[in-house]
């Protein structure tokens, strides 16, 4: 302690006293008493901690009561003060406190401030001028801090829950994109009619690609909404002192899904229409071959039947060679 208790020096002539001087002396002595009390409390905590480690299991309570006359609560408080406020090493002058702002506090205030995390405690003391407040004001300040901390933690947890829900929704949409990409095309085929073949092909292509394009458009809008929601939620998480990696990952994932959807749409335009047209032609050819087969089979003229059969076989073999060349 740097301050000395103020008292008249021996032989000093008494001077006129003022209420201001007496007030200042009282405040100084009171602060010195608080500092001394806190030092003593920390040193008691140091020794109580040491003693507890020496005693066998079950001896602690009786030792406190019968030997040093401390209640369990008082001993716990002293040990908490030692754990939270004592410097790692003691000096030649005895106990040292690890924070100068704490050194000006009473035991009661120091205990109340244990509710504030260690990394925030010194700033909290200085900003709120805790050493100038009454014990009642400090208690009210701590309760307000606890309430704000609980609200912050609750908001942070809610933001994390929303981010998780948005992520799940995004993943669900991504799975729908994959399902859409791999979805087989179903085409309704009308009865064979050569004059209407082109119309049927066009209708089949539109039927195959139209709904899929509409669904892709809907998914694209949903992905955009989910991505925006993920971005907003990531900002909320960042505001809660969480790493910004979650927001960066969400944005990157949104862009990846966007690219995947664009690729799916490209495949639909290029592949789905061709598949739809192929099915129309396939069913048309199949139907015509069935009719040709039935016609050849019912021919009464053997020569004509053999000739027609040879023509169909040759045609099939020609196209079979062509299809085998397809990569």
C-alpha positions as CSV (number, residue, x, y, z in Angstrom):
1,X,0.0,0.0,0.0
2,X,1.3,3.4,-1.0
3,X,-0.9,5.5,1.3
4,X,-0.2,6.0,5.0
5,X,-2.9,6.4,7.6
6,X,-3.0,10.1,8.3
7,X,-2.3,11.2,11.9
8,X,-0.6,14.2,13.6
9,X,3.1,13.9,13.9
10,X,4.8,14.0,17.3
11,X,5.5,17.5,18.3
12,X,3.5,19.0,15.4
13,X,1.5,22.0,16.3
14,X,-2.2,21.4,16.0
15,X,-3.7,23.3,13.1
16,X,-7.3,24.3,12.5
17,X,-9.3,21.3,11.3
18,X,-12.0,21.5,8.6
19,X,-14.8,19.1,7.8
20,X,-13.3,18.6,4.3
21,X,-9.9,17.5,5.7
22,X,-11.6,15.1,8.2
23,X,-13.8,13.7,5.4
24,X,-10.8,13.0,3.2
25,X,-9.0,11.3,6.0
26,X,-12.0,9.1,6.8
27,X,-12.3,8.1,3.1
28,X,-8.6,7.3,2.9
29,X,-8.6,5.3,6.1
30,X,-11.7,3.4,4.9
31,X,-10.1,2.6,1.6
32,X,-6.9,1.4,3.3
33,X,-9.0,-0.8,5.6
34,X,-10.7,-2.3,2.6
35,X,-7.4,-3.0,0.9
36,X,-5.9,-4.5,4.1
37,X,-9.0,-6.7,4.5
38,X,-8.9,-7.9,0.9
39,X,-5.1,-8.7,1.3
40,X,-5.9,-10.7,4.4
41,X,-8.8,-12.5,2.8
42,X,-6.6,-13.6,-0.1
43,X,-3.8,-14.8,2.2
44,X,-6.4,-16.7,4.2
45,X,-7.7,-18.3,1.0
46,X,-4.1,-19.2,0.0
47,X,-3.5,-21.1,3.3
48,X,-7.0,-22.6,3.4
49,X,-6.4,-24.0,-0.1
50,X,-3.0,-25.4,1.0
51,X,-4.6,-27.0,4.1
52,X,-7.4,-28.6,2.2
53,X,-4.9,-30.3,-0.1
54,X,-3.1,-31.7,2.9
55,X,-6.2,-33.1,4.7
56,X,-7.6,-36.5,4.0
57,X,-11.0,-36.9,2.5
58,X,-13.8,-36.1,5.0
59,X,-11.6,-34.1,7.4
60,X,-12.1,-30.7,5.8
61,X,-15.4,-29.8,7.4
62,X,-14.5,-30.8,10.9
63,X,-11.1,-29.2,10.6
64,X,-12.7,-25.9,9.6
65,X,-15.2,-26.0,12.5
66,X,-13.0,-27.3,15.3
67,X,-9.6,-25.9,14.5
68,X,-9.8,-22.5,12.7
69,X,-13.5,-21.7,13.5
70,X,-14.5,-21.0,9.9
71,X,-17.8,-21.9,8.3
72,X,-17.7,-23.8,5.0
73,X,-19.2,-20.7,3.2
74,X,-16.5,-18.3,4.6
75,X,-13.7,-20.7,3.7
76,X,-15.1,-21.2,0.2
77,X,-15.3,-17.4,-0.3
78,X,-11.7,-16.9,0.9
79,X,-10.4,-19.6,-1.4
80,X,-12.4,-18.1,-4.4
81,X,-10.7,-14.7,-3.7
82,X,-7.3,-16.4,-3.7
83,X,-8.0,-18.3,-6.9
84,X,-9.3,-15.3,-8.8
85,X,-7.4,-12.4,-7.5
86,X,-4.0,-13.5,-6.1
87,X,-0.9,-12.9,-8.2
88,X,0.8,-16.0,-9.4
89,X,3.9,-15.2,-7.3
90,X,4.1,-13.5,-3.9
91,X,6.5,-10.7,-3.3
92,X,8.8,-10.1,-0.3
93,X,6.0,-8.0,1.1
94,X,3.5,-10.8,1.2
95,X,0.3,-11.1,-0.8
96,X,0.0,-9.4,-4.2
97,X,-3.3,-8.8,-6.1
98,X,-3.2,-9.5,-9.8
99,X,-5.2,-6.3,-10.7
100,X,-4.8,-2.8,-9.5
101,X,-8.5,-1.9,-9.9
102,X,-9.4,-4.9,-7.7
103,X,-7.0,-3.7,-5.0
104,X,-9.3,-0.8,-4.2
105,X,-12.3,-3.0,-3.6
106,X,-13.9,-4.4,-0.5
107,X,-14.2,-8.1,0.1
108,X,-17.9,-7.9,-0.6
109,X,-17.4,-6.2,-3.9
110,X,-14.6,-8.5,-5.0
111,X,-16.9,-11.5,-4.3
112,X,-19.8,-9.9,-6.2
113,X,-17.5,-9.3,-9.2
114,X,-16.7,-13.0,-9.5
115,X,-19.9,-13.2,-11.7
116,X,-18.0,-11.2,-14.4
117,X,-15.6,-13.3,-16.5
118,X,-11.9,-12.8,-15.6
119,X,-11.0,-11.4,-19.0
120,X,-13.7,-8.7,-18.7
121,X,-13.5,-8.0,-15.0
122,X,-10.8,-5.2,-14.9
123,X,-12.5,-3.3,-17.7
124,X,-15.8,-3.7,-16.0
125,X,-14.5,-2.2,-12.7
126,X,-12.9,0.8,-14.4
127,X,-15.8,1.6,-16.7
128,X,-18.4,1.4,-14.0
129,X,-16.2,3.0,-11.3
130,X,-17.1,0.1,-9.0
131,X,-14.8,1.4,-6.2
132,X,-17.0,4.5,-5.9
133,X,-20.3,2.6,-5.8
134,X,-22.1,1.3,-2.7
135,X,-22.4,-2.4,-2.2
136,X,-26.1,-2.2,-3.1
137,X,-25.3,-0.4,-6.3
138,X,-22.7,-3.0,-7.2
139,X,-25.2,-5.8,-6.6
140,X,-27.7,-4.1,-8.8
141,X,-25.1,-3.6,-11.5
142,X,-24.1,-7.3,-11.4
143,X,-27.7,-8.4,-11.6
144,X,-28.1,-6.2,-14.7
145,X,-24.9,-7.6,-16.2
146,X,-26.2,-11.2,-15.6
147,X,-29.5,-10.4,-17.2
148,X,-27.8,-8.9,-20.3
149,X,-25.4,-11.8,-20.5
150,X,-28.2,-14.4,-20.3
151,X,-30.2,-12.5,-23.0
152,X,-27.1,-12.4,-25.2
153,X,-26.5,-16.1,-24.8
154,X,-30.1,-16.8,-25.5
155,X,-30.0,-14.6,-28.7
156,X,-26.8,-16.3,-29.8
157,X,-28.3,-19.8,-29.3
158,X,-31.4,-18.7,-31.2
159,X,-29.3,-17.4,-34.0
160,X,-27.3,-20.7,-34.1
161,X,-30.6,-22.7,-34.2
162,X,-31.8,-20.5,-37.1
163,X,-28.5,-20.9,-38.9
164,X,-28.7,-24.7,-38.5
165,X,-32.3,-24.7,-39.8
166,X,-31.3,-22.7,-42.8
167,X,-28.4,-25.0,-43.4
168,X,-30.7,-28.0,-43.3
169,X,-33.1,-26.3,-45.6
170,X,-30.2,-25.6,-48.0
171,X,-29.0,-29.2,-47.9
172,X,-32.6,-30.4,-48.5
173,X,-32.8,-28.1,-51.6
174,X,-29.4,-29.4,-52.8
175,X,-30.7,-33.0,-52.5
176,X,-33.8,-31.9,-54.5
177,X,-31.5,-30.5,-57.2
178,X,-29.6,-33.9,-57.4
179,X,-32.9,-35.7,-57.5
180,X,-34.1,-33.4,-60.3
181,X,-30.9,-34.0,-62.2
182,X,-31.2,-37.7,-62.1
183,X,-35.0,-37.9,-62.6
184,X,-36.1,-40.2,-65.4
185,X,-38.2,-38.7,-68.1
186,X,-41.7,-40.0,-68.5
187,X,-43.4,-39.4,-71.8
188,X,-47.0,-40.1,-72.7
189,X,-47.1,-41.7,-76.2
190,X,-50.1,-41.3,-78.5
191,X,-51.1,-43.9,-81.0
192,X,-48.9,-44.1,-84.0
193,X,-49.8,-41.6,-86.6
194,X,-47.1,-40.6,-89.2
195,X,-48.7,-37.2,-90.0
196,X,-48.8,-36.2,-86.3
197,X,-45.3,-37.5,-85.5
198,X,-43.6,-34.1,-85.3
199,X,-46.4,-32.6,-83.2
200,X,-46.1,-35.6,-80.8
201,X,-42.3,-35.2,-80.6
202,X,-42.7,-31.5,-79.9
203,X,-45.4,-32.1,-77.3
204,X,-43.3,-34.9,-75.6
205,X,-40.3,-32.6,-75.4
206,X,-42.4,-29.8,-73.9
207,X,-44.0,-32.2,-71.5
208,X,-40.6,-33.6,-70.4
209,X,-38.7,-30.3,-70.1
210,X,-41.5,-27.8,-69.2
211,X,-42.4,-29.1,-65.7
212,X,-38.7,-29.8,-64.9
213,X,-37.7,-26.3,-65.9
214,X,-40.6,-24.9,-63.8
215,X,-39.4,-27.0,-60.9
216,X,-35.8,-25.9,-61.4
217,X,-36.9,-22.3,-61.5
218,X,-38.8,-22.8,-58.2
219,X,-35.7,-24.5,-56.7
220,X,-33.5,-21.7,-57.8
221,X,-35.7,-19.1,-56.1
222,X,-35.7,-21.3,-52.9
223,X,-32.0,-21.6,-53.0
224,X,-31.6,-17.9,-53.4
225,X,-33.8,-17.3,-50.4
226,X,-32.1,-20.0,-48.3
227,X,-28.7,-18.5,-49.2
228,X,-29.8,-15.0,-48.3
229,X,-31.2,-16.4,-45.0
230,X,-27.9,-18.2,-44.3
231,X,-25.9,-15.0,-45.0
232,X,-28.1,-13.0,-42.6
233,X,-27.9,-15.6,-39.9
234,X,-24.1,-15.8,-40.3
235,X,-23.9,-12.1,-39.6
236,X,-26.0,-12.6,-36.5
237,X,-23.6,-15.3,-35.4
238,X,-20.6,-13.0,-36.1
239,X,-22.2,-10.3,-34.0
240,X,-22.2,-12.8,-31.2
241,X,-18.4,-13.1,-31.5
242,X,-18.5,-16.3,-33.4
243,X,-15.9,-17.0,-36.2
244,X,-16.8,-15.6,-39.6
245,X,-16.0,-19.0,-41.2
246,X,-19.6,-20.1,-40.9
247,X,-20.8,-17.1,-43.0
248,X,-18.1,-17.7,-45.6
249,X,-18.9,-21.4,-45.8
250,X,-22.6,-20.6,-46.3
251,X,-21.9,-18.1,-49.1
252,X,-19.6,-20.5,-50.8
253,X,-22.1,-23.3,-50.5
254,X,-24.8,-21.1,-52.0
255,X,-22.6,-20.4,-55.0
256,X,-21.8,-24.0,-55.5
257,X,-25.5,-24.9,-55.4
258,X,-26.2,-22.2,-57.9
259,X,-23.7,-23.6,-60.3
260,X,-25.1,-27.1,-59.8
261,X,-28.6,-25.9,-60.6
262,X,-27.4,-24.2,-63.7
263,X,-25.7,-27.4,-64.8
264,X,-28.9,-29.3,-64.1
265,X,-30.9,-26.9,-66.3
266,X,-28.3,-27.3,-69.1
267,X,-28.6,-31.0,-69.0
268,X,-32.4,-30.8,-69.1
269,X,-32.3,-28.7,-72.2
270,X,-29.8,-30.8,-74.0
271,X,-30.6,-34.3,-72.7
272,X,-34.1,-34.5,-71.5
273,X,-35.6,-33.2,-74.8
274,X,-33.5,-35.7,-76.8
275,X,-34.6,-38.5,-74.6
276,X,-38.3,-37.5,-74.9
277,X,-38.0,-37.3,-78.7
278,X,-36.2,-40.7,-78.8
279,X,-39.0,-42.3,-76.8
280,X,-41.6,-41.1,-79.3
281,X,-39.5,-42.3,-82.2
282,X,-38.7,-45.6,-80.4
283,X,-42.4,-46.3,-79.7
284,X,-43.3,-45.3,-83.3
285,X,-40.7,-47.6,-84.8
286,X,-41.6,-50.4,-82.4
287,X,-45.2,-50.1,-83.4
288,X,-44.4,-50.0,-87.1
289,X,-42.1,-53.1,-86.8
290,X,-44.9,-54.9,-85.0
291,X,-47.3,-54.1,-87.8
292,X,-44.6,-55.1,-90.4
293,X,-44.0,-58.3,-88.5
294,X,-47.7,-59.1,-88.4
295,X,-48.1,-58.3,-92.1
296,X,-45.1,-60.5,-93.2
297,X,-46.3,-63.3,-91.0
298,X,-49.8,-63.3,-92.6
299,X,-48.6,-63.1,-96.2
300,X,-49.8,-66.0,-98.3
301,X,-47.1,-65.7,-101.0
302,X,-44.0,-67.5,-99.8
303,X,-41.7,-65.5,-102.2
304,X,-43.2,-62.2,-101.2
305,X,-43.0,-63.1,-97.5
306,X,-39.3,-64.2,-97.9
307,X,-38.5,-61.0,-99.8
308,X,-40.2,-58.7,-97.2
309,X,-38.5,-60.6,-94.4
310,X,-35.1,-60.2,-96.0
311,X,-35.7,-56.5,-96.5
312,X,-36.6,-55.9,-92.9
313,X,-33.7,-58.0,-91.6
314,X,-31.3,-56.1,-93.8
315,X,-32.7,-52.8,-92.6
316,X,-32.4,-53.9,-89.0
317,X,-28.8,-55.1,-89.4
318,X,-27.9,-51.8,-91.0
319,X,-29.2,-49.8,-88.2
320,X,-27.8,-52.3,-85.6
321,X,-24.3,-51.6,-87.0
322,X,-24.9,-47.9,-86.7
323,X,-26.1,-48.1,-83.1
324,X,-23.1,-50.2,-82.2
325,X,-20.8,-47.4,-83.5
326,X,-22.5,-44.9,-81.1
327,X,-20.0,-44.1,-78.2
